[in-house]
Amino acid sequence: MKKFLFSDAVLAWFEHHGRKNLPWQHPISAYRVYISEIMLQQTQVATVIPYFQRFMEKFPSIDALSQAPLDHVLHLWTGLGYYARARNLHKTAKIIVEKYKSVFPTTRSKLETLPGVGRSTAAAICALAFNQPEAILDGNVKRVLARFHGVSGAPGKKTESILWPLAYSHLPKIKMREYTQAMMDLGATLCVRSDPQCGCCPLKENCVGYQSGEPTRYPGAKPTKKMPVREVKLLVLVDEDKHILLQKRPALGIWGGLWSLPEFQVSDFSDICFQKFNCVFKKKKKLTSFRHTFTHFHLDIFPIQFHVIRNKMCVMEDENFIWYNPLRPVSIGLPKPICKILSWVK
Ligand code: SF4
């Protein structure tokens, strides 16, 4: 009887069922793999594809990305979330251009020094772009390996220390690019979180999870933590031309470097200093409040709209404020909840 070899089974499955026509696979380059890998952190392939295509149209090379204003990069990231990824992307582009003469380093250790590039992302670039024998351990691969080997610990550093050597132990001698893509595809299409399709899986005969009859027991569940709730009141100042006042957020913290609506703390709106924004109050309108959830907390958003008359003779002195025309959007980064409020006003 032929000995079971994990990588052979995975590669044979990939031949017929793997994803071979993703936009970042044609043509393949370190830059395109890098951008796709950063976009795919915390985000599914179907969501990433249109963002990747728009990004490549605008920034076809690392040089183009490094020369772009951060606002333009954040603008193309709008709606994708986790904006630190876009800021790191921009920083990395500058480093690659200045330190590496626009050529991506080809070793995992050097790639790992770039902002926002962890061990698994660096390994994915090495394997997918340079066909090097490096193991990845993204969320999908962790699940496949935890089930196949029956690793029951909850996701975290301790479980990862068990999974990394296992991931390396299965690497094939050839076809690293195909194998790496296959592992990601297997986790995304068959070994899915709540209803794994074990019947179609090339690993089932030797999979501890499948053989136990309860594959979803692996990996263990994360201990549930109650998420804290924060509140914010947002000022939606709309002038007679339907332009809306936006404020640039500080570089660090939530929505860092993006344009948002000014926050206000006062309970009585008559305390709001409209003069600061060169305008006078006309009428007020309460908008629907809603919740936006970040990784570590919920944010309850209370927007209040004020129609104002603006003194257009006075120029706004603070460059962190702009009067934004939603009908003629410019290239700036806007968080998704802010886009939602702007669409109500529009
Ligand atoms: S047999 Fe099932 S649990 Fe095991 S790796 Fe395949 S899909 Fe996952």
Residues whose N, C-alpha, C, O or C-beta is under 5 A from the ligand:
A	BS01	SF4	V144 R147 F148 L190 C191 P196 Q197 C198 C201 L203 K204 C207 G209 Y210 P215
